[in-house]
Amino acid sequence: MRFDANGHLLPWIAWSTALDREMRYYASAPLEHGYPVFVTTTFLDANWKPTRDDTIPATQNSTGIISYLKFYSLRGKRNPRLLATARAMGDYLIEQTLTPDAGAYPRFPRSTGRHGQFPLAADSGSQNDRAYEIQPDKGAMAGYALLQLHAATRDKKYLDAARHIADVLADNQTDGDAAHSPWPFRVDIRNGEARGPVAGNQVFALRLYDEWIARGDRRYQARRDALWRWIKTQQIPSARSNGALFAQFFEDHDNPANRTAWAPLALARYLLEKRAALDPDWQANAKTLIDFVRREFTHVEFGVRVCHEQDEDHDAWGGVNSTYGAVLALYAKATGSAQLAREARAALDFAAYAIDEQGRPHDLPTHADLGGWQEDAHTDVIHNFVDAINAFPEWASSSR
């Protein structure tokens, strides 16, 4: 890593150059069953070889769709291959990852699966999902991403899939309270049996409902209002104390008390995007969430304040640390904070050290081996750099 005379971490390359190299590298990915291999496989080495057989299809591909659509727009919508890759991710979600057409969560995207199954088997849960279990919040992420894909392509199959996901979520939603989110973290697809009373990532269901309402569909209004009421009156206030309502997001953990940084950052991002249209108290509430993350989930590496994932994992993985940098950049832009802008830039400079000269990423900048979790190496990283660049365009080409 490179440092200036005062010991401050320097970027090793301009972000724009690094991101273009990474996207070219991923464009070279071989196909598996007709999809780019990083769409179907979560753990890959630098030669596109699988290293584990467990997968996280919903998180990996929903963040991937968002990343590819944002990068497509950043580059002036001139590269059709980027849009084609986003479509491949959407197609994989609706063609290969859905639960059976029966039970409490029919035709619903899976949170986990097994590499090499086309489609995923009914009992294909992996990591810390049991057989037949899914995570409702991951389906909400997929539904929101599919709506964005429909907006970019006008392909009705993505619209229909997103509507069905919203309907299933609405059918299973509860009011929530001080100890329960409106959906549990895990459910059995057959009977809806819950495991884990709190799922910290509720904002994507809110995004999904809001998108439908913006399209003129008022059927989700009551469900949306109940969800927002829980977020505003229960979840956000919890960040001022112990943050217990931000427990559980990551698929490979099942401790019901395990709080994460990813979920409050995802909520803060939505507040910063919508501002008063979502919440008249957007700035104070975004600050509450960011302060909680900075207090509980940041540490210093190489002189840079970086963000780690959760109570049970203190590594600054690519997904969560780039999310932190992006959300901090959005907040700094909204509030005019030069200090937070510097910290955001530094966190993302740290994240960019995960990309090598050929555009091949690591899932953690300090990992010796290339590849790893594709969410942390690629799909949940690109959109965060794009958000920061949109907030501070000069960061894209500057290498200080």
C-alpha positions as CSV (number, residue, x, y, z in Angstrom):
1,M,0.0,0.0,0.0
2,R,1.1,3.6,-0.7
3,F,1.3,6.4,1.8
4,D,2.0,10.1,1.6
5,A,4.7,11.9,3.7
6,N,2.2,12.2,6.6
7,G,1.4,8.5,6.6
8,H,-2.0,8.8,4.9
9,L,-3.1,6.0,2.6
10,L,-2.9,7.0,-1.0
11,P,-5.0,5.4,-3.8
12,W,-2.9,3.1,-5.9
13,I,-4.8,3.8,-9.1
14,A,-7.6,6.1,-10.2
15,W,-11.0,4.5,-9.4
16,S,-12.3,4.9,-13.0
17,T,-9.3,2.9,-14.3
18,A,-9.6,0.2,-11.7
19,L,-13.4,-0.2,-12.2
20,D,-13.1,-0.4,-16.0
21,R,-10.4,-3.1,-15.6
22,E,-12.5,-5.0,-13.2
23,M,-15.6,-4.9,-15.5
24,R,-13.4,-6.1,-18.5
25,Y,-12.1,-8.9,-16.4
26,Y,-15.6,-10.0,-15.4
27,A,-16.7,-9.7,-19.1
28,S,-14.2,-12.6,-19.8
29,A,-16.0,-15.0,-17.3
30,P,-16.8,-18.3,-18.8
31,L,-20.4,-19.5,-19.0
32,E,-22.0,-22.1,-16.8
33,H,-25.3,-23.5,-17.9
34,G,-25.7,-20.4,-20.1
35,Y,-24.9,-17.8,-17.4
36,P,-21.6,-16.1,-16.5
37,V,-20.0,-18.3,-13.9
38,F,-20.0,-15.5,-11.2
39,V,-23.8,-15.4,-11.5
40,T,-24.2,-19.1,-10.5
41,T,-21.2,-19.5,-8.2
42,T,-20.4,-17.7,-5.0
43,F,-16.8,-18.9,-4.3
44,L,-14.4,-18.6,-7.3
45,D,-10.6,-18.4,-7.6
46,A,-8.8,-16.1,-10.1
47,N,-9.2,-18.7,-12.8
48,W,-13.0,-18.9,-12.5
49,K,-12.8,-22.3,-10.7
50,P,-15.3,-23.0,-7.9
51,T,-13.7,-23.4,-4.4
52,R,-16.9,-24.2,-2.4
53,D,-20.3,-25.5,-3.3
54,D,-22.5,-23.2,-1.2
55,T,-24.1,-20.2,-2.8
56,I,-26.0,-17.0,-1.9
57,P,-27.9,-16.4,-5.1
58,A,-30.3,-13.6,-4.0
59,T,-27.9,-11.3,-2.3
60,Q,-25.2,-11.9,-4.9
61,N,-27.3,-11.3,-7.9
62,S,-29.6,-8.5,-6.6
63,T,-26.6,-6.4,-5.6
64,G,-25.1,-7.4,-9.0
65,I,-28.1,-6.2,-11.0
66,I,-27.9,-2.9,-9.1
67,S,-24.2,-2.6,-9.7
68,Y,-24.3,-3.4,-13.4
69,L,-27.3,-1.0,-14.0
70,K,-25.6,1.8,-12.1
71,F,-22.3,1.3,-14.0
72,Y,-24.1,1.0,-17.3
73,S,-25.6,4.5,-16.6
74,L,-22.3,5.9,-15.3
75,R,-20.7,5.0,-18.7
76,G,-23.5,6.7,-20.6
77,K,-25.5,3.5,-21.4
78,R,-23.1,2.8,-24.3
79,N,-22.1,-0.7,-23.4
80,P,-24.9,-3.2,-24.1
81,R,-22.8,-6.0,-22.6
82,L,-23.3,-4.5,-19.1
83,L,-27.0,-4.6,-19.5
84,A,-26.8,-8.1,-20.9
85,T,-25.0,-9.2,-17.7
86,A,-27.6,-7.6,-15.5
87,R,-30.2,-9.5,-17.5
88,A,-28.3,-12.8,-17.0
89,M,-28.5,-12.2,-13.2
90,G,-32.2,-11.5,-13.4
91,D,-32.8,-14.5,-15.6
92,Y,-30.9,-16.7,-13.2
93,L,-32.9,-15.5,-10.2
94,I,-36.3,-16.2,-11.9
95,E,-35.3,-19.3,-13.9
96,Q,-33.1,-21.3,-11.4
97,T,-33.5,-20.0,-7.8
98,L,-37.2,-20.0,-7.0
99,T,-38.9,-22.1,-4.4
100,P,-41.7,-24.6,-5.6
101,D,-45.1,-23.3,-6.5
102,A,-46.6,-24.3,-3.1
103,G,-46.4,-23.5,0.6
104,A,-46.0,-20.3,2.5
105,Y,-43.4,-18.7,0.2
106,P,-44.1,-20.0,-3.3
107,R,-41.9,-19.1,-6.3
108,F,-39.7,-17.0,-4.0
109,P,-36.0,-16.3,-4.6
110,R,-33.6,-18.4,-2.4
111,S,-31.1,-16.9,0.0
112,T,-28.8,-19.9,-0.3
113,G,-28.3,-22.9,-2.5
114,R,-25.8,-25.4,-3.9
115,H,-23.5,-24.8,-6.8
116,G,-24.3,-27.0,-9.9
117,Q,-28.0,-27.4,-9.3
118,F,-30.2,-26.1,-12.2
119,P,-32.7,-25.3,-10.9
120,L,-31.9,-25.3,-7.1
121,A,-33.5,-28.2,-5.3
122,A,-36.4,-27.6,-3.0
123,D,-34.3,-28.5,0.0
124,S,-31.1,-26.8,-1.2
125,G,-30.5,-24.4,1.7
126,S,-26.8,-24.1,2.6
127,Q,-24.6,-22.0,4.9
128,N,-26.7,-21.6,8.0
129,D,-30.0,-22.0,6.3
130,R,-31.6,-25.4,7.0
131,A,-33.1,-27.5,4.2
132,Y,-36.3,-25.7,2.9
133,E,-35.4,-22.4,4.6
134,I,-35.2,-19.0,2.9
135,Q,-34.7,-15.4,4.2
136,P,-37.5,-13.1,3.3
137,D,-35.3,-10.0,3.2
138,K,-33.2,-11.5,0.4
139,G,-36.3,-12.0,-1.7
140,A,-37.2,-8.4,-1.2
141,M,-33.7,-7.5,-2.4
142,A,-34.3,-9.6,-5.5
143,G,-37.7,-8.1,-6.1
144,Y,-36.4,-4.5,-6.0
145,A,-33.5,-5.4,-8.3
146,L,-35.9,-7.0,-10.8
147,L,-38.0,-3.9,-10.9
148,Q,-34.9,-1.9,-11.7
149,L,-34.1,-4.4,-14.4
150,H,-37.6,-4.0,-15.8
151,A,-37.2,-0.2,-15.9
152,A,-34.0,-0.6,-17.9
153,T,-35.2,-3.3,-20.3
154,R,-39.0,-3.1,-20.3
155,D,-39.1,-6.9,-20.2
156,K,-42.3,-7.9,-18.6
157,K,-41.0,-11.1,-17.1
158,Y,-39.0,-9.1,-14.6
159,L,-42.1,-7.0,-13.7
160,D,-44.2,-10.1,-13.2
161,A,-41.6,-11.7,-10.9
162,A,-41.2,-8.5,-8.9
163,R,-45.0,-8.3,-8.4
164,H,-45.2,-11.9,-7.2
165,I,-42.4,-11.3,-4.7
166,A,-44.2,-8.2,-3.4
167,D,-47.4,-10.2,-3.1
168,V,-45.8,-13.1,-1.1
169,L,-44.1,-10.6,1.2
170,A,-47.4,-8.8,1.8
171,D,-49.2,-12.0,2.5
172,N,-46.6,-12.9,5.2
173,Q,-46.0,-9.5,6.8
174,T,-46.8,-8.9,10.4
175,D,-46.9,-5.6,12.4
176,G,-43.6,-6.2,14.2
177,D,-42.8,-4.9,17.7
178,A,-39.9,-4.1,20.0
179,A,-38.6,-7.7,19.7
180,H,-39.7,-8.8,16.2
181,S,-39.3,-7.4,12.7
182,P,-42.3,-7.6,10.3
183,W,-40.7,-10.7,8.7
184,P,-38.4,-13.1,10.6
185,F,-34.9,-13.7,9.5
186,R,-35.5,-17.3,8.3
187,V,-38.7,-19.2,7.4
188,D,-39.5,-22.7,6.2
189,I,-40.9,-22.3,2.7
190,R,-43.5,-25.1,3.3
191,N,-45.3,-23.8,6.4
192,G,-43.8,-20.4,7.2
193,E,-42.2,-21.6,10.5
194,A,-39.9,-18.8,11.7
195,R,-36.4,-18.9,13.0
196,G,-34.8,-15.7,14.2
197,P,-37.2,-13.0,15.4
198,V,-35.3,-10.1,13.9
199,A,-34.0,-9.5,10.3
200,G,-32.2,-6.2,10.3
201,N,-32.5,-5.6,6.6
202,Q,-36.1,-4.4,6.2
203,V,-35.5,-1.5,3.8
204,F,-35.6,-3.4,0.6
205,A,-39.2,-4.5,1.2
206,L,-39.9,-0.8,1.8
207,R,-38.1,0.0,-1.5
208,L,-40.1,-2.6,-3.3
209,Y,-43.4,-1.4,-2.0
210,D,-42.5,2.3,-2.7
211,E,-41.6,1.4,-6.3
212,W,-45.0,-0.2,-6.9
213,I,-46.8,2.7,-5.3
214,A,-44.8,5.1,-7.5
215,R,-46.1,3.1,-10.5
216,G,-49.6,3.8,-9.4
217,D,-50.4,0.5,-7.6
218,R,-51.9,1.4,-4.3
219,R,-52.6,-2.2,-3.1
220,Y,-49.4,-2.1,-1.1
221,Q,-50.0,1.2,0.6
222,A,-51.3,-0.2,3.9
223,R,-48.5,-2.7,4.1
224,R,-45.9,-0.1,3.2
225,D,-47.2,2.3,5.8
226,A,-47.1,-0.4,8.5
227,L,-43.6,-1.3,7.6
228,W,-42.4,2.3,7.6
229,R,-44.1,2.9,10.9
230,W,-42.1,0.0,12.4
231,I,-38.8,1.2,10.9
232,K,-39.4,4.8,12.1
233,T,-40.7,4.1,15.6
234,Q,-38.9,0.8,16.5
235,Q,-35.9,0.1,14.4
236,I,-34.2,3.5,13.9
237,P,-34.6,4.3,17.7
238,S,-32.9,1.0,18.5
239,A,-29.7,2.4,16.9
240,R,-29.6,5.0,19.6
241,S,-29.2,2.2,22.2
242,N,-28.1,-1.3,21.6
243,G,-29.1,-1.7,18.0
244,A,-30.8,-5.0,18.6
245,L,-33.3,-4.5,15.7
246,F,-30.4,-4.5,13.3
247,A,-29.4,-8.1,14.1
248,Q,-29.0,-10.7,11.4
249,F,-28.3,-10.2,7.7
250,F,-25.5,-12.5,6.6
251,E,-26.5,-16.0,5.3
252,D,-23.6,-17.8,7.1
253,H,-24.6,-16.7,10.6
254,D,-27.5,-17.6,12.8
255,N,-26.9,-16.0,16.1
256,P,-30.2,-14.0,16.7
257,A,-28.2,-11.3,18.6
258,N,-25.6,-10.8,15.9
259,R,-25.9,-7.2,14.8
260,T,-24.6,-6.1,11.4
261,A,-23.4,-2.9,9.8
262,W,-24.8,-3.7,6.4
263,A,-28.5,-3.3,7.4
264,P,-28.3,0.2,9.0
265,L,-26.1,1.4,6.2
266,A,-28.7,0.2,3.6
267,L,-31.4,2.0,5.5
268,A,-29.3,5.2,5.8
269,R,-28.7,5.1,2.0
270,Y,-32.4,5.1,1.3
271,L,-33.0,8.0,3.6
272,L,-30.2,9.9,1.9
273,E,-31.6,9.1,-1.6
274,K,-35.2,10.1,-0.9
275,R,-34.7,12.6,1.9
276,A,-37.9,14.5,2.8
277,A,-39.9,12.5,0.3
278,L,-39.4,9.5,2.7
279,D,-38.9,11.1,6.0
280,P,-38.9,14.7,7.1
281,D,-36.4,13.7,9.8
282,W,-34.1,12.1,7.2
283,Q,-31.0,13.9,8.2
284,A,-31.2,13.2,11.9
285,N,-32.2,9.6,11.3
286,A,-29.5,9.0,8.8
287,K,-27.0,10.4,11.3
288,T,-28.4,8.1,14.0
289,L,-27.7,5.1,11.8
290,I,-24.3,6.2,10.6
291,D,-23.3,7.1,14.2
292,F,-24.3,3.6,15.3
293,V,-22.2,2.0,12.6
294,R,-19.2,4.2,13.3
295,R,-19.5,3.4,17.0
296,E,-20.0,-0.3,16.8
297,F,-18.5,-1.5,13.5
298,T,-15.5,0.6,12.5
299,H,-11.8,0.2,13.3
300,V,-8.5,1.5,11.9
301,E,-6.3,-0.3,9.4
302,F,-3.3,1.3,7.7
303,G,-4.4,4.6,9.2
304,V,-7.9,4.4,7.6
305,R,-11.2,4.0,9.4
306,V,-12.8,1.0,7.8
307,C,-16.0,-0.8,8.5
308,H,-16.4,-4.5,9.4
309,E,-19.4,-6.6,8.8
310,Q,-21.0,-7.6,12.1
311,D,-20.4,-8.5,15.8
312,E,-19.1,-11.9,14.8
313,D,-16.8,-10.8,12.0
314,H,-14.4,-7.9,12.3
315,D,-12.9,-8.0,8.8
316,A,-13.5,-5.1,6.4
317,W,-14.9,-7.2,3.6
318,G,-15.4,-5.6,0.2
319,G,-19.1,-5.4,0.3
320,V,-19.6,-3.8,3.7
321,N,-16.6,-1.5,3.6
322,S,-17.5,-0.1,0.2
323,T,-21.1,0.3,1.4
324,Y,-19.8,2.3,4.4
325,G,-17.7,4.5,2.1
326,A,-20.5,5.1,-0.3
327,V,-23.1,5.9,2.4
328,L,-20.6,8.2,4.2
329,A,-20.0,10.0,0.9
330,L,-23.7,10.5,0.4
331,Y,-24.1,11.8,3.9
332,A,-21.0,14.1,3.6
333,K,-22.4,15.5,0.3
334,A,-25.8,16.1,1.9
335,T,-24.5,17.8,5.0
336,G,-21.4,19.5,3.6
337,S,-19.0,17.7,5.9
338,A,-15.5,17.8,4.5
339,Q,-14.2,15.6,7.3
340,L,-16.7,12.8,6.5
341,A,-16.0,13.2,2.8
342,R,-12.3,12.5,3.5
343,E,-13.1,9.5,5.6
344,A,-15.4,8.2,2.9
345,R,-12.8,8.6,0.3
346,A,-10.2,6.9,2.4
347,A,-12.4,3.9,3.1
348,L,-13.0,3.4,-0.6
349,D,-9.3,3.9,-1.4
350,F,-8.7,1.1,1.0
351,A,-11.4,-1.0,-0.8
352,A,-9.8,-0.3,-4.2
353,Y,-6.6,-2.0,-3.1
354,A,-8.6,-5.3,-3.6
355,I,-8.3,-4.8,-7.4
356,D,-5.1,-5.9,-9.1
357,E,-3.5,-4.6,-12.3
358,Q,-5.5,-7.0,-14.4
359,G,-8.8,-6.0,-12.8
360,R,-9.0,-9.2,-10.7
361,P,-10.4,-8.5,-7.2
362,H,-10.0,-10.0,-3.8
363,D,-12.9,-10.2,-1.5
364,L,-10.8,-8.6,1.2
365,P,-8.0,-6.2,0.4
366,T,-5.6,-7.9,2.8
367,H,-6.3,-11.4,1.5
368,A,-3.4,-12.9,-0.4
369,D,-5.6,-15.0,-2.7
370,L,-7.7,-13.5,-5.5
371,G,-11.4,-14.2,-5.8
372,G,-13.4,-15.6,-2.9
373,W,-16.9,-14.4,-2.1
374,Q,-18.2,-12.9,-5.3
375,E,-20.5,-10.5,-3.4
376,D,-17.5,-9.1,-1.5
377,A,-15.2,-9.2,-4.5
378,H,-17.5,-7.7,-7.1
379,T,-21.3,-7.6,-7.1
380,D,-21.8,-5.6,-3.9
381,V,-18.9,-3.3,-4.5
382,I,-19.3,-1.7,-7.9
383,H,-22.5,0.2,-7.1
384,N,-20.9,1.7,-4.0
385,F,-18.1,3.2,-6.0
386,V,-20.7,4.5,-8.5
387,D,-22.7,6.2,-5.7
388,A,-19.6,7.8,-4.3
389,I,-18.5,9.0,-7.8
390,N,-22.0,10.4,-8.5
391,A,-21.7,12.4,-5.2
392,F,-18.1,13.5,-5.8
393,P,-17.3,13.1,-9.5
394,E,-13.7,14.3,-9.1
395,W,-12.9,11.2,-7.1
396,A,-13.2,9.0,-10.2
397,S,-10.1,10.2,-11.9
398,S,-8.0,11.6,-9.0
399,S,-5.1,9.6,-7.6
400,R,-4.0,12.4,-5.3
